[in-house]
Amino acid sequence: MKVDVVIIGGSLAGASCARELARLGVPAVAFEREVFPRPKVCGGFVSPNAVECLDRLDLLDLVRAAGAVEVDRARIHAGGTEREVPLRRKGLGISRGTLDEIVARGAPVHQGINVRTVVRRGNGFVIETDEGEVQTAILIDAAGKLSRFTRRSTVEEFGIQFFQPNNCGSVLDFWFFEDGYGGGVGVENGRSNFCFLIKKNVLGRYLSKVDCLFTGPLAYDRDTNPGNVIAIGDAAGMIDPFCGEGIHHALDSAITAVRVVVQGLRHKRTYAEIRQAYEVEWSRRWSAKRLIAGLLRRAVQRPGLVGRGIVWNPHWFLDRLWDRIPT
């Protein structure tokens, strides 16, 4: 098989990329080793920025129809202080199992297929999969934080996630405490999705919940040499879970990659030129967001400081999390 674009990974970023390329008439295929729906450790919060991306992808109505819960308030708990704040732009709550299945539905995503080898050959790539050999001019890495193409420096933190049968309603809860931070949000089927980032040395205290999932250790940044492929979603470096922008990052990086790839193909640019153009655009859009998230994350490791901050100006705190990035 020969296609213009091959995407390794068909989760949120990969499926969004494949869907958009197909809509624009570009022959593309994504290979995903899992089969949807499947559980995934995630906060389940679709930030206001991510809601806008779903709308651009013509998926917002499908997500709402699947039972996504509208979120119009945030409740912040830190240092013995609690503050409830109305959101200036609304978000949504939905489990990643449901969201990933919706995005992949109808897209050229081959599920349950492993990518065995990737070889650079001439001006393109030869990919060996469970379905056979595929040749492509453009390779996009959407394989997540465990991508084969980049190295990561891990941190001693793990993500844990579980559901509870009671629904949080229209409020997003944030908790900041000595062992970590996290939140809870109402999702489809009358449930609530809880997800926390916990320090490794105390992880055992938090794994007693029924059907608790965990992942880690986490790794945020790519190596200083990010490799020679276009990377989207977590493969491009995780956006800090603290800011609740992981879903936005996945969707936006996919949309950005599609725009750059389509322009490159139209102007007959080389893969190296297209990859470089994407890296420049990705850095322009996300460098400031990642820096702010990192600074805020270090601050929230002191719950008392956060408690004083949310009393002083809770809107400033939330606006820093969900600032619109440059367009």
C-alpha positions as a Python dict, from the first residue, in 0.01 Angstrom:
ca = {
    (1, 'M'): (0, 0, 0),
    (2, 'K'): (118, 355, -77),
    (3, 'V'): (-30, 669, 77),
    (4, 'D'): (80, 1030, 111),
    (5, 'V'): (76, 1030, 494),
    (6, 'V'): (116, 756, 756),
    (7, 'I'): (39, 832, 1121),
    (8, 'I'): (173, 604, 1394),
    (9, 'G'): (-92, 611, 1666),
    (10, 'G'): (-464, 660, 1629),
    (11, 'S'): (-565, 801, 1965),
    (12, 'L'): (-683, 1160, 2003),
    (13, 'A'): (-402, 1337, 1813),
    (14, 'G'): (-353, 1066, 1551),
    (15, 'A'): (-721, 1014, 1475),
    (16, 'S'): (-783, 1391, 1454),
    (17, 'C'): (-494, 1423, 1210),
    (18, 'A'): (-613, 1131, 995),
    (19, 'R'): (-969, 1263, 997),
    (20, 'E'): (-867, 1613, 883),
    (21, 'L'): (-633, 1486, 612),
    (22, 'A'): (-907, 1262, 473),
    (23, 'R'): (-1154, 1551, 479),
    (24, 'L'): (-910, 1756, 272),
    (25, 'G'): (-863, 1476, 21),
    (26, 'V'): (-511, 1373, 126),
    (27, 'P'): (-458, 993, 120),
    (28, 'A'): (-364, 906, 478),
    (29, 'V'): (-384, 620, 726),
    (30, 'A'): (-326, 592, 1101),
    (31, 'F'): (-224, 267, 1270),
    (32, 'E'): (-336, 220, 1630),
    (33, 'R'): (-234, -85, 1835),
    (34, 'E'): (-536, -57, 2068),
    (35, 'V'): (-904, -110, 1983),
    (36, 'F'): (-1154, 160, 2081),
    (37, 'P'): (-1324, 217, 2313),
    (38, 'R'): (-1058, 148, 2573),
    (39, 'P'): (-981, 304, 2912),
    (40, 'K'): (-706, 565, 2937),
    (41, 'V'): (-571, 764, 3230),
    (42, 'C'): (-696, 1117, 3168),
    (43, 'G'): (-867, 1396, 3359),
    (44, 'G'): (-1167, 1386, 3126),
    (45, 'F'): (-1189, 1765, 3110),
    (46, 'V'): (-1225, 1926, 2768),
    (47, 'S'): (-1097, 2278, 2830),
    (48, 'P'): (-1262, 2579, 2661),
    (49, 'N'): (-976, 2579, 2408),
    (50, 'A'): (-1031, 2211, 2333),
    (51, 'V'): (-1405, 2271, 2288),
    (52, 'E'): (-1317, 2519, 2014),
    (53, 'C'): (-1094, 2258, 1847),
    (54, 'L'): (-1373, 1999, 1853),
    (55, 'D'): (-1597, 2255, 1687),
    (56, 'R'): (-1336, 2315, 1414),
    (57, 'L'): (-1319, 1939, 1357),
    (58, 'D'): (-1702, 1918, 1329),
    (59, 'L'): (-1707, 1682, 1627),
    (60, 'L'): (-1862, 1898, 1896),
    (61, 'D'): (-2221, 1792, 1830),
    (62, 'L'): (-2121, 1423, 1838),
    (63, 'V'): (-1939, 1471, 2169),
    (64, 'R'): (-2238, 1647, 2323),
    (65, 'A'): (-2473, 1376, 2192),
    (66, 'A'): (-2256, 1111, 2361),
    (67, 'G'): (-2345, 1261, 2699),
    (68, 'A'): (-2064, 1510, 2761),
    (69, 'V'): (-2138, 1725, 3065),
    (70, 'E'): (-2118, 2104, 3029),
    (71, 'V'): (-1884, 2259, 3285),
    (72, 'D'): (-1947, 2622, 3377),
    (73, 'R'): (-1779, 2650, 3719),
    (74, 'A'): (-1451, 2556, 3885),
    (75, 'R'): (-1412, 2479, 4255),
    (76, 'I'): (-1056, 2506, 4384),
    (77, 'H'): (-946, 2339, 4710),
    (78, 'A'): (-600, 2427, 4846),
    (79, 'G'): (-437, 2491, 5180),
    (80, 'G'): (-764, 2461, 5369),
    (81, 'T'): (-928, 2714, 5137),
    (82, 'E'): (-1214, 2649, 4895),
    (83, 'R'): (-1331, 2890, 4626),
    (84, 'E'): (-1592, 2845, 4352),
    (85, 'V'): (-1552, 3050, 4035),
    (86, 'P'): (-1777, 3077, 3726),
    (87, 'L'): (-1592, 3001, 3402),
    (88, 'R'): (-1578, 3276, 3142),
    (89, 'R'): (-1578, 3011, 2869),
    (90, 'K'): (-1744, 2673, 2922),
    (91, 'G'): (-1574, 2336, 2907),
    (92, 'L'): (-1699, 1978, 2886),
    (93, 'G'): (-1652, 1656, 3080),
    (94, 'I'): (-1624, 1325, 2892),
    (95, 'S'): (-1421, 1009, 2944),
    (96, 'R'): (-1128, 946, 2712),
    (97, 'G'): (-1268, 604, 2628),
    (98, 'T'): (-1573, 768, 2473),
    (99, 'L'): (-1392, 1069, 2326),
    (100, 'D'): (-1124, 867, 2148),
    (101, 'E'): (-1385, 636, 1999),
    (102, 'I'): (-1582, 932, 1862),
    (103, 'V'): (-1278, 1094, 1701),
    (104, 'A'): (-1159, 767, 1543),
    (105, 'R'): (-1507, 674, 1420),
    (106, 'G'): (-1523, 712, 1043),
    (107, 'A'): (-1158, 823, 1020),
    (108, 'P'): (-894, 616, 833),
    (109, 'V'): (-767, 461, 1157),
    (110, 'H'): (-670, 94, 1144),
    (111, 'Q'): (-725, -34, 1498),
    (112, 'G'): (-554, -329, 1662),
    (113, 'I'): (-256, -297, 1426),
    (114, 'N'): (106, -282, 1543),
    (115, 'V'): (376, -92, 1359),
    (116, 'R'): (678, -323, 1362),
    (117, 'T'): (951, -129, 1185),
    (118, 'V'): (1004, 211, 1025),
    (119, 'V'): (1282, 254, 770),
    (120, 'R'): (1383, 573, 590),
    (121, 'R'): (1420, 498, 221),
    (122, 'G'): (1498, 760, -41),
    (123, 'N'): (1261, 1053, -4),
    (124, 'G'): (1013, 864, 210),
    (125, 'F'): (952, 585, 459),
    (126, 'V'): (871, 215, 448),
    (127, 'I'): (658, 100, 741),
    (128, 'E'): (606, -266, 825),
    (129, 'T'): (277, -336, 1005),
    (130, 'D'): (63, -634, 1098),
    (131, 'E'): (-126, -564, 775),
    (132, 'G'): (186, -558, 559),
    (133, 'E'): (415, -295, 411),
    (134, 'V'): (317, 68, 362),
    (135, 'Q'): (513, 333, 174),
    (136, 'T'): (473, 703, 242),
    (137, 'A'): (635, 1039, 182),
    (138, 'I'): (516, 1186, 513),
    (139, 'L'): (541, 1017, 854),
    (140, 'I'): (367, 1161, 1160),
    (141, 'D'): (441, 1033, 1509),
    (142, 'A'): (131, 1023, 1730),
    (143, 'A'): (245, 731, 1945),
    (144, 'G'): (227, 919, 2274),
    (145, 'K'): (483, 955, 2549),
    (146, 'L'): (631, 611, 2471),
    (147, 'S'): (716, 702, 2113),
    (148, 'R'): (1008, 511, 1962),
    (149, 'F'): (1144, 825, 1800),
    (150, 'T'): (1235, 1043, 2100),
    (151, 'R'): (1397, 1004, 2439),
    (152, 'R'): (1247, 1147, 2757),
    (153, 'S'): (1366, 1247, 3101),
    (154, 'T'): (1113, 1101, 3345),
    (155, 'V'): (994, 1251, 3672),
    (156, 'E'): (898, 1061, 3986),
    (157, 'E'): (525, 1116, 3942),
    (158, 'F'): (242, 887, 3837),
    (159, 'G'): (-106, 956, 3706),
    (160, 'I'): (-400, 771, 3862),
    (161, 'Q'): (-761, 770, 3747),
    (162, 'F'): (-1091, 620, 3862),
    (163, 'F'): (-1465, 671, 3820),
    (164, 'Q'): (-1736, 716, 4080),
    (165, 'P'): (-2111, 666, 4021),
    (166, 'N'): (-2217, 1011, 4141),
    (167, 'N'): (-2200, 1296, 3889),
    (168, 'C'): (-2020, 1621, 3979),
    (169, 'G'): (-2268, 1819, 3771),
    (170, 'S'): (-2147, 2135, 3603),
    (171, 'V'): (-1850, 2198, 3833),
    (172, 'L'): (-1483, 2109, 3781),
    (173, 'D'): (-1308, 2037, 4111),
    (174, 'F'): (-935, 2108, 4161),
    (175, 'W'): (-750, 1975, 4467),
    (176, 'F'): (-396, 2069, 4567),
    (177, 'F'): (-237, 1879, 4856),
    (178, 'E'): (105, 1767, 4980),
    (179, 'D'): (113, 1440, 4782),
    (180, 'G'): (10, 1592, 4448),
    (181, 'Y'): (-282, 1754, 4272),
    (182, 'G'): (-575, 1662, 4050),
    (183, 'G'): (-941, 1702, 3983),
    (184, 'G'): (-1284, 1558, 3926),
    (185, 'V'): (-1542, 1627, 3656),
    (186, 'G'): (-1880, 1488, 3559),
    (187, 'V'): (-1881, 1271, 3247),
    (188, 'E'): (-2128, 1065, 3047),
    (189, 'N'): (-2358, 799, 3199),
    (190, 'G'): (-2401, 981, 3530),
    (191, 'R'): (-2043, 921, 3645),
    (192, 'S'): (-1757, 1139, 3761),
    (193, 'N'): (-1399, 1105, 3637),
    (194, 'F'): (-1124, 1163, 3894),
    (195, 'C'): (-759, 1193, 3798),
    (196, 'F'): (-457, 1285, 4014),
    (197, 'L'): (-84, 1327, 3973),
    (198, 'I'): (81, 1161, 4272),
    (199, 'K'): (441, 1146, 4392),
    (200, 'K'): (597, 802, 4350),
    (201, 'N'): (688, 752, 4717),
    (202, 'V'): (321, 774, 4827),
    (203, 'L'): (156, 616, 4523),
    (204, 'G'): (53, 303, 4716),
    (205, 'R'): (-189, 502, 4931),
    (206, 'Y'): (-400, 595, 4629),
    (207, 'L'): (-441, 268, 4439),
    (208, 'S'): (-718, 115, 4651),
    (209, 'K'): (-1005, 258, 4447),
    (210, 'V'): (-1209, 6, 4246),
    (211, 'D'): (-1084, -18, 3885),
    (212, 'C'): (-815, 240, 3951),
    (213, 'L'): (-581, 290, 3655),
    (214, 'F'): (-232, 434, 3679),
    (215, 'T'): (43, 536, 3440),
    (216, 'G'): (398, 657, 3480),
    (217, 'P'): (654, 761, 3554),
    (218, 'L'): (563, 1067, 3352),
    (219, 'A'): (795, 1243, 3111),
    (220, 'Y'): (716, 1589, 2984),
    (221, 'D'): (990, 1714, 2756),
    (222, 'R'): (1148, 1554, 2456),
    (223, 'D'): (1523, 1515, 2441),
    (224, 'T'): (1706, 1821, 2310),
    (225, 'N'): (1734, 1630, 1982),
    (226, 'P'): (1365, 1562, 1907),
    (227, 'G'): (1431, 1324, 1620),
    (228, 'N'): (1359, 1351, 1252),
    (229, 'V'): (983, 1301, 1234),
    (230, 'I'): (679, 1525, 1272),
    (231, 'A'): (545, 1462, 1623),
    (232, 'I'): (198, 1551, 1755),
    (233, 'G'): (17, 1508, 2085),
    (234, 'D'): (221, 1363, 2371),
    (235, 'A'): (485, 1245, 2123),
    (236, 'A'): (570, 1615, 2079),
    (237, 'G'): (623, 1649, 2455),
    (238, 'M'): (350, 1635, 2717),
    (239, 'I'): (184, 1958, 2818),
    (240, 'D'): (189, 1956, 3196),
    (241, 'P'): (-122, 1774, 3328),
    (242, 'F'): (-163, 2052, 3583),
    (243, 'C'): (-305, 2295, 3328),
    (244, 'G'): (-582, 2066, 3201),
    (245, 'E'): (-479, 2134, 2840),
    (246, 'G'): (-371, 1783, 2734),
    (247, 'I'): (-677, 1726, 2514),
    (248, 'H'): (-640, 2072, 2362),
    (249, 'H'): (-272, 2003, 2293),
    (250, 'A'): (-355, 1678, 2114),
    (251, 'L'): (-625, 1832, 1897),
    (252, 'D'): (-442, 2154, 1821),
    (253, 'S'): (-112, 1986, 1732),
    (254, 'A'): (-301, 1759, 1491),
    (255, 'I'): (-478, 2053, 1326),
    (256, 'T'): (-146, 2241, 1302),
    (257, 'A'): (34, 1941, 1148),
    (258, 'V'): (-241, 1898, 889),
    (259, 'R'): (-219, 2261, 786),
    (260, 'V'): (160, 2248, 750),
    (261, 'V'): (160, 1911, 570),
    (262, 'V'): (-107, 2014, 321),
    (263, 'Q'): (82, 2335, 241),
    (264, 'G'): (404, 2138, 203),
    (265, 'L'): (252, 1884, -32),
    (266, 'R'): (91, 2161, -236),
    (267, 'H'): (428, 2336, -280),
    (268, 'K'): (621, 2007, -331),
    (269, 'R'): (846, 2063, -31),
    (270, 'T'): (1071, 1791, 106),
    (271, 'Y'): (982, 1604, 423),
    (272, 'A'): (1267, 1778, 607),
    (273, 'E'): (1130, 2117, 504),
    (274, 'I'): (778, 2024, 614),
    (275, 'R'): (902, 1892, 947),
    (276, 'Q'): (1103, 2207, 1012),
    (277, 'A'): (803, 2427, 928),
    (278, 'Y'): (591, 2228, 1171),
    (279, 'E'): (850, 2254, 1451),
    (280, 'V'): (861, 2632, 1410),
    (281, 'E'): (481, 2659, 1418),
    (282, 'W'): (445, 2418, 1711),
    (283, 'S'): (704, 2609, 1912),
    (284, 'R'): (536, 2941, 1835),
    (285, 'R'): (200, 2813, 1951),
    (286, 'W'): (300, 2615, 2261),
    (287, 'S'): (631, 2735, 2408),
    (288, 'A'): (470, 3009, 2617),
    (289, 'K'): (189, 2779, 2734),
    (290, 'R'): (436, 2512, 2845),
    (291, 'L'): (649, 2768, 3029),
    (292, 'I'): (350, 2913, 3215),
    (293, 'A'): (222, 2566, 3304),
    (294, 'G'): (562, 2468, 3442),
    (295, 'L'): (591, 2782, 3654),
    (296, 'L'): (239, 2745, 3794),
    (297, 'R'): (298, 2378, 3861),
    (298, 'R'): (599, 2455, 4077),
    (299, 'A'): (392, 2709, 4265),
    (300, 'V'): (110, 2463, 4337),
    (301, 'Q'): (350, 2229, 4513),
    (302, 'R'): (288, 2469, 4804),
    (303, 'P'): (-89, 2432, 4870),
    (304, 'G'): (-93, 2715, 5123),
    (305, 'L'): (41, 2956, 4862),
    (306, 'V'): (-225, 2843, 4615),
    (307, 'G'): (-491, 2888, 4881),
    (308, 'R'): (-388, 3249, 4934),
    (309, 'G'): (-369, 3303, 4559),
    (310, 'I'): (-718, 3179, 4482),
    (311, 'V'): (-864, 3400, 4752),
    (312, 'W'): (-680, 3697, 4601),
    (313, 'N'): (-769, 3644, 4234),
    (314, 'P'): (-910, 3304, 4124),
    (315, 'H'): (-992, 3428, 3773),
    (316, 'W'): (-626, 3510, 3713),
    (317, 'F'): (-536, 3152, 3806),
    (318, 'L'): (-789, 2996, 3567),
    (319, 'D'): (-716, 3239, 3286),
    (320, 'R'): (-347, 3143, 3297),
    (321, 'L'): (-448, 2779, 3254),
    (322, 'W'): (-676, 2836, 2959),
    (323, 'D'): (-533, 3135, 2778),
    (324, 'R'): (-597, 3116, 2406),
    (325, 'I'): (-274, 3041, 2222),
    (326, 'P'): (-170, 3243, 1913),
    (327, 'T'): (-361, 3161, 1594),
}
